[in-house]
Amino acid sequence: NAPLDNTNQNGYIIVHFHVNCNGKVGNFGLIQMTRDYQPTLFSEKLIAHLIHKVSKLNDWPSTQTIEDWLRYKDVHAFLMFKLEGGKIIDLCP
């Protein structure tokens, strides 16, 4: 149910974020690029929708480790959305 991007561009939107030891998502980052890997901008409405949806995801595997020396239990993750003609056609974890 993502809104169409009104720029009708082909490219990628990468939403990257942290998942903490409690399975909570935060610390978002964003990369927007063309198919030629050049910086671009997609519609604010689409970006807001994607970040909102990603922030609601909550079924993450545990980030706990048996390694006592590993101080940080958070993980960095990303989702890459592939757009064609302003429409999301693929999702790559």
C-alpha positions in Angstrom: 0.0 0.0 0.0 3.0 2.3 -0.5 2.2 5.5 -2.3 3.6 5.9 -5.8 6.6 8.1 -6.1 5.5 11.1 -8.1 9.0 11.6 -9.6 8.5 8.3 -11.6 12.2 7.6 -11.2 14.0 4.2 -11.3 16.4 3.6 -8.4 16.9 2.5 -4.9 15.9 3.6 -1.4 17.9 2.1 1.4 16.6 2.5 4.9 19.3 1.5 7.4 18.7 1.3 11.2 19.7 -0.3 14.4 17.9 -3.2 16.2 18.8 -3.1 19.9 19.0 -6.0 22.3 15.3 -5.6 23.1 14.3 -5.9 19.5 13.5 -2.2 19.2 14.2 -0.4 15.9 15.8 3.1 15.8 18.6 5.4 14.7 17.4 5.5 11.1 19.5 6.5 8.1 18.5 6.9 4.4 20.2 6.6 1.1 18.5 7.5 -2.1 20.1 6.8 -5.5 19.4 6.2 -9.2 20.1 2.9 -10.9 23.5 4.4 -11.8 24.2 4.8 -8.1 24.0 8.6 -8.3 22.4 10.6 -5.5 18.7 11.5 -6.1 15.6 12.3 -4.1 12.3 10.5 -4.1 9.0 11.9 -2.9 8.8 12.8 0.8 5.5 11.0 1.1 7.0 7.7 -0.1 10.0 8.1 2.2 7.9 8.9 5.2 5.7 5.9 4.5 8.7 3.5 4.2 10.3 4.7 7.4 7.0 4.5 9.3 6.5 0.9 8.1 10.0 -0.2 8.9 9.7 1.4 12.4 6.7 -0.8 13.1 8.5 -4.1 12.3 9.1 -6.0 15.5 9.8 -9.7 14.7 13.6 -9.5 14.9 15.9 -12.4 15.8 17.7 -12.0 19.1 20.9 -9.9 19.1 22.2 -11.6 22.2 25.5 -13.4 21.8 27.4 -15.9 23.9 30.6 -13.8 23.5 31.2 -12.0 26.8 33.8 -9.7 25.3 31.4 -8.2 22.8 30.1 -5.1 24.6 27.6 -4.0 22.0 24.5 -6.1 21.5 22.8 -3.9 18.9 22.9 -4.8 15.2 22.9 -2.6 12.1 20.4 -3.7 9.5 19.1 -2.3 6.2 16.2 -2.8 3.7 16.7 -1.8 0.1 13.6 -0.9 -1.9 14.0 -1.1 -5.7 11.8 1.3 -7.7 10.8 1.3 -11.3 8.6 4.1 -12.7 7.9 5.3 -9.2 6.6 2.0 -8.0 8.3 -0.4 -5.6 9.1 -3.6 -7.5 11.5 -5.4 -5.1 12.7 -5.5 -1.5 16.2 -6.7 -0.6 17.1 -7.4 3.0 
